[in-house]
Amino acid sequence: MASVILAGGCFWCLDAVYRSLRGVNDVVSGYIGGATENPTYEQVCTGLTDHAEAVEVIFDEDVLPLTVVLDVFFTLHDPTQLNRQGADVGTQYRSAMFYRDDAERDVFASAIERASEIWGGGIVTTLEPATTFYRAEEYHQDFFAKNPGQGYCMAVAVPKVVKVRKSFVSYIR
């Protein structure tokens, strides 16, 4: 199994989208990129911890290539919005890719270049060295599946899931 850590707005949306793909073994919502040890959701929401809401996507590269995982990332969120996704505003909602080594950083940089062609430039996604990834509280794990009728899920997550399903139909479960 391979894994990547990505941040692109609220982790509920990323979680919902990636769980819909064949080859994804697990998605863990959490916090990364800040200075506070073991941050809580409430602390991260203040924007004072410097953490991003992120997901670790654990997947089988024989079923779901890394390039597809990253192309999905740039399809499901708007990488041209700085420190926000729609109404979610703050550094905790930044678009970021957290690399573990130089090779992964290079793969992420290539994905940004591909996305830049699609988005017409203006990509603000950062490449950041991976620091400690803190698992979010249990109620955030698989949030969409547990709360499908929740207002945020209906208004924000569902359109993202639909968009990815249309663009990556051959990888949908």
C-alpha positions in Angstrom: 0.0 0.0 0.0 1.0 3.6 -0.7 -0.2 6.7 1.0 -0.2 10.5 0.5 -1.2 13.4 2.7 -3.2 16.1 1.0 -5.1 19.2 2.2 -7.7 21.0 0.1 -10.3 22.6 2.2 -12.5 20.7 4.7 -11.3 17.1 5.2 -14.9 15.8 5.0 -15.0 16.5 1.3 -11.6 14.9 0.5 -12.6 11.9 2.6 -15.9 11.4 0.8 -14.4 11.6 -2.6 -11.4 9.3 -2.0 -13.6 6.7 -0.3 -15.6 6.4 -3.5 -12.6 5.2 -5.5 -11.5 1.7 -6.2 -8.1 0.9 -4.8 -8.5 3.2 -1.8 -8.0 1.1 1.3 -8.5 3.8 3.9 -8.8 7.6 4.3 -7.7 9.1 7.6 -8.8 12.7 8.4 -6.3 14.7 10.5 -4.2 17.7 11.0 -0.7 18.5 9.8 1.7 21.4 9.2 1.4 23.2 12.5 3.3 23.6 15.7 0.7 22.5 18.4 1.1 18.9 19.5 -2.1 16.8 19.4 -4.3 19.7 18.3 -8.1 19.5 18.6 -10.6 20.4 16.0 -11.5 23.5 18.0 -7.9 24.6 18.2 -7.3 24.1 14.4 -10.5 26.0 13.6 -9.1 29.1 15.2 -6.3 29.2 12.6 -3.8 29.8 15.3 -2.1 26.3 15.2 -1.0 26.6 11.6 -2.3 23.1 10.9 -4.2 22.2 7.8 -7.2 19.9 7.7 -5.9 17.1 5.7 -6.4 13.4 4.7 -4.0 10.6 4.5 -5.1 8.5 1.5 -4.0 4.9 1.7 -4.3 3.1 -1.6 -3.2 0.2 -3.8 -1.1 1.6 -6.7 -1.8 -1.5 -8.8 -5.5 -0.5 -8.8 -5.3 3.3 -8.4 -2.1 5.0 -9.8 -0.6 7.8 -7.8 -1.0 10.1 -10.8 -4.8 9.5 -10.7 -4.9 10.1 -6.9 -3.2 13.5 -7.4 -5.4 14.4 -10.5 -8.5 13.7 -8.4 -7.1 16.0 -5.8 -6.9 18.9 -8.3 -10.4 18.1 -9.6 -12.2 18.0 -6.3 -11.0 21.4 -4.9 -10.1 24.8 -6.4 -6.3 25.0 -6.1 -6.4 28.7 -7.1 -8.1 29.9 -3.9 -5.6 31.0 -1.2 -6.3 29.7 2.3 -9.9 28.9 1.5 -12.4 26.7 -0.2 -15.6 28.5 -0.8 -17.0 29.7 2.4 -14.4 27.8 4.5 -11.8 30.5 5.1 -8.4 30.3 6.9 -5.0 28.7 6.7 -6.5 25.4 8.0 -8.3 25.1 4.6 -5.2 25.8 2.5 -4.4 23.7 -0.6 -1.2 21.7 0.3 0.6 18.5 -0.5 2.8 17.1 2.3 5.8 15.3 1.0 7.9 12.7 2.8 11.0 12.8 0.6 12.5 14.5 -2.5 11.0 11.9 -4.9 7.5 12.5 -3.5 8.0 16.2 -3.7 9.0 15.9 -7.4 5.9 13.8 -8.1 3.7 16.4 -6.4 5.4 19.2 -8.3 4.6 17.4 -11.6 0.9 17.1 -10.5 0.9 20.9 -9.9 2.2 21.5 -13.4 -0.5 19.2 -14.9 -3.1 21.0 -12.8 -1.8 24.4 -13.8 -2.5 23.6 -17.5 -6.1 22.7 -16.6 -6.7 25.6 -14.3 -5.0 28.2 -16.5 -2.2 28.9 -14.0 -2.7 30.6 -10.6 -2.2 27.4 -8.6 -1.5 28.3 -4.9 -1.1 24.7 -3.7 2.0 24.5 -1.5 4.5 21.7 -1.2 5.3 21.3 2.4 7.5 18.8 4.2 5.4 16.3 6.1 5.5 16.8 9.8 3.6 14.8 12.4 0.1 13.9 11.1 -2.4 13.9 14.0 -5.5 11.8 13.5 -8.7 13.9 13.9 -11.3 13.1 16.4 -13.3 9.9 15.6 -16.5 11.8 14.6 -14.6 13.3 11.7 -13.6 9.9 10.3 -15.8 8.8 7.3 -18.0 11.8 8.2 -20.0 11.9 5.0 -21.0 8.3 5.2 -22.1 8.7 8.8 -23.9 12.0 8.1 -25.2 12.0 4.5 -28.1 14.3 5.2 -26.0 16.9 7.0 -26.3 20.3 5.4 -22.7 20.9 4.7 -22.4 17.4 3.2 -25.4 18.0 0.9 -24.3 21.5 -0.2 -20.5 21.1 -0.5 -19.4 17.4 -0.4 -22.0 15.9 -2.8 -21.2 18.2 -5.7 -17.5 17.4 -5.3 -18.2 13.6 -5.3 -20.4 14.0 -8.4 -17.8 16.0 -10.2 -15.1 13.4 -9.5 -17.4 10.5 -10.4 -18.0 12.1 -13.9 -14.3 12.7 -14.5 -12.9 9.4 -13.1 -15.7 7.0 -13.9 -13.4 4.0 -14.5 -12.1 4.3 -10.9 -15.4 4.5 -9.1 -16.3 1.7 -6.8 
